[in-house]
Amino acid sequence: MSPMNTLLYCLYVLKIKEDFEVYRNAVKLSPIESENNWISAIKIIANASQSYTFSQSQLADFLTLAAKGIEHTNTRSDTIVFKIYRDIIENYDNFSESLKSNYPRIIVDVISTINHDSKVNPIIIEKYYQLKKQEAALAKKEEEHLGKTLTTPSSSTTAAAIHKKKLPLSSDELIERLAQITNRDRIALQKAVERLPYSDLKKISELCRNYSKLQYYSKLITKQGQQQELKNNIQREIGREVRSDELGHAVRSIRRVQLYIENILDNKFKLDSSHGINHVKHNLEYGYSLMNLIELPRRKRHQ
């Protein structure tokens, strides 16, 4: 099937009709070509359903459709999909409203990860899945603190358009700044941005918004003896003393900002097979968060 026919089939299975806003938004976002029609379709539906809460049966069907996009199925991938399905069936009524509304995007992220590496350890994917659920449960509170809303033209077809009240930059501003940072073609950047999960889209948007500050910090660390000035700037920014190890994290993150952004756009940060995170990505983001350049989700502490 073509990407559009696959999308229409998914909408039909999910009982999302033509008079629904989700349907109209999804059709507007449909690509002409796609490397994986099933994953492309569910990602579009997830991005188009920000104000729509899926029922329990719709989420189960959404997961079934998403699993069609796994190109090399095996016992590992089947086990992961079954665990998510059982979670939906057994625990849906206990999900918070924020988690319910974010669940389609969690499914997209997990299935996309499995599709990139079908041999990944199910235990690692399980940890990744639980982390995504935790982030989603906190997402609503975090998004309320994003100060700046954007004004995106109605013809835009990027994921940023769907999140236009939640991101610090408009679609056009984001693409323009990414072009300046990476020297990449704007059309290619737009396609790369469309594929990003919201969590990564939010981070690079925040970095682009703060890029002039990053450039200033970069000049400080290239000058001999200027790290103290950088430390003073960061301390004024965050309102507390900065430890030497934290300063080291900040310096490494400043030096690698272009590499970080390009790896996000190219999906090069792969999960570590033993810990369920990418340590390079995690450490760079820690450095940016120390300087208040990006906001990371707060994790719940177990009592």
N, C-alpha and C positions, 0 to 999 in steps of 0.2 A: 504493500500500500504506500501511497505518497504520504509525506508528512501531514498534509491537511486531512486526508482521509483517515489516517491513524488518530489524529487529534479528534476528529468528529466521532469516530468509533468510541474512543475513551469517554467523551462527553455523554454519548448515548448510554454506555454501560453504567456510568455514574448517575444517570437520570438527571443530568443538568441540561435543561431545555433552552431553546433559542431565546426565550424572553428573560432569561437570567442574565444578570450583569456579568457573572463569571464566564458564561458562554461567549458573550460579545467581546469581553477583554481577551479571552483565549484565542478567538479567531483572529483578532487584530495582531496577536503576537506570533501567529503561525509562520514558521520559516519556509522558504521555497525548497531548500535542501537541508538534509540532516544526516549525520553519520549514524545515528541510532534513533529511529523514528519513535520507538516506545518511550525511551528516556526523555527525548525532546518533548514529546506530548505531555507526559506527566509533569515535567518541569514547568512547562507553559501553564498548565492548569493550576499548579501550586502557586506560581507567581501571580496568577490572575484571581486567586481566591482569598485575597487578604482580608476582606470583610465578610467572608462566608465560612461557616462552620460545618464541616462534614459530619454526617451522622455516622454511627458505628458501622452500619452496613456499607456506606459509601467509602469509609476508610479501608475496610477489608477489601472491597473491590478495587480501590486505588492501589493497594499493595499488590494485588494479583496482576493488575495491568503493568505496574512498575517492574515486577519480576520478569515479565516478558522481555524486558530490555537487557537482562543478563545474558551476555553472548555465550559464555562458557559455564553452564550450570553444572554443579556437582553436589556431593553430599554436604560440603561446607556451606555453600550458598543456600541450599534447601533448608538446612538447619537454622540459619539466620532468619530467613523469610518466615519459617514456621514460628520461631520465637516472637517475632514482631506481630504476626497474626494472632497468636495466643494472647499477647499483651493487650491488643485491641479488643478482643472478645471478652477477656476476663476483667479488664481494668478501665475500660472506656468511661464508665459512669463515675469513676473516681478522678478522672483527668480534670485539671483546671481548665477554665475557658481559654486561657492563653495557650495552654498546651494543645488543646483540641484544634485551635485555629492554626497553630504552627505545625501540626502533625504531618500534613502532606509534604512540607519542605524537609522534615526529618527523614521521611521515607525516601525522598529524592536523593538526599545526601548519602544515606546508607547504601541504597541500591547503586548509585553512581560509584561509590567507593568499592563495592563488591565487583562491579563490572570492570573497574580499572585493574583489579588484582583478585581474581577468583580463588587464589590459593591462600589468601590472607586468613590468619587464625580466627575462627569464630569467636573466641574469647575476647580478642582485640576489638572485633566489630561490635560485640555486645557492650564493651566499655564505651566505645565511641557512640553507640546508640543511646546509652544511658546519659552520657555527657550532653548530647544534643537535646535530649528531653529536659535535662536540668537547665540548659541555656534557654530553651523555649519557654519554660515555666517562668523565667525571670525577664524574658524579652520585653514584655509589655511595660514593666516599670522602667526599664532602661530607656525605651524609646520615648517615653514621656519627657525625658530630660534632654533630648536632642533639641538644641535651641532653634536652629534655622530650618525653615521649610523651603521647598523649592517650587519654582514655576516652570513646569516642563510642557512643551508644545504637545497638543493632543495627538499628533501624528507619530510621536516617539514610540518605538517598540522595544525599548530596553527594560530590563528588570528594574532599573532605577525609576522608570516612569510609574511602575506599580507601587513603588515605595516612596513616592514623591513627597509625602508628608513626614517621612522618617529619616531621610538622609540629609546631611549637611550641605550637599552640593546638588545642583540640577544635573540632568543627564549631559547637557551640552558643556557645562563647566567641567564636569568630571572627565569627559573625553578630551577636552582641550588641554587640561592639565596633565593627563596621562600622556598625551602626544608630546608635550614639552619635556616630560621626565624621561620617557622611553625612546623618543624619536621614531615611534611607530606610526604606520598608516592609520588614520582615524577610522576608516571602515573596519579594518581588522580589529582595532581596539573595541569598537562597538560590539562586534560579534563576540569578542572575548568576555566583555562585561556582561552580556546577556546570559552567558553560561555560569556565572558565579552564583554560589549560594549567598543568601542575604548577609550572613555573618561576615564573609570575606568582602562583599561589596561595601558594607558599612565601614570596615577597617580601612580599605584603600581610599574611600571617600574622605574619611577623617584625616588620613595622612596627606592627601592632596590639598585639603583645606588648610592644613598646617605646614605646607611645604616651604613657604618662605621662612618660617621659624627653623625648619630643618636645615635649610641652606645656611642660615646664620650660624647655627650650631656647628655645621660642617666646617665653616671658615675658622671657628674657634679651635677645633681639634687639629687643624692643619698647621696652626701656628705654634711654634715651640713655647712651652710654658703657659699656654692659654687654657689648660684644662681646669684650672682653679676658677677662671672666669665662667667656663661652662657650668661648673658645679654651682657657682653662685646664682647663675641664671635659673638653673633647674630648681634650686632650693627656693628661690623667690616664686617660681611657678607653682610648686606643690606645697609650699608652706611648712616644710620640715627639713631636718638635716638629711643629707644624702651620704650613705656609706660608700666606701671605696669600691666594694664589689658592685654596688648599684651603679656607680659612675662608670665602671667598666662595661656593664651591660648596655648602658645608654650610648657610650662611645661606639661600641660594636654595631649597635642598631642604626646609629646615624650613618656610619660608613657603608652599610649594606642596604640602604633604603631602596635604591633602584633595583637591586637584585631581588629584594623581598617582593616588591610590586610586580616585577616581571614573572617571578615564580608563581605568584598568586594568579596572574592572568593566564599563565601557561599550564596551570594545575600540576606543578612539579614538586609540591610538598606532599610526599607520600607518607602514609602512616608507618611508624616503627612497628615491626612485627611483634615486639615484646611488651611495649608500653601503650600502644594505641594512640600515640600522638606523634607529630613530627617535631623532634627536639630543636632543630634549627629554627623552624617557624615559631615554636613556642617561646624560645629565648629572645628572638628578635621582637616579638610582640610584647614580651615582658619589658624590654627596654623602652619601647615606644609608650607603653602605658605608664612607666615610671615618670616620663616627661609630660604626661597628660596629653599626648598627641593622639592616642586612641583610647577608647574605653573598652575594657574587657568585662565579660559577665562575671558577677560575683558568684562563687560557688558556695553551696550550702555546706556548713560544717556539721558532721555527724556528732551527736552528743555521746 
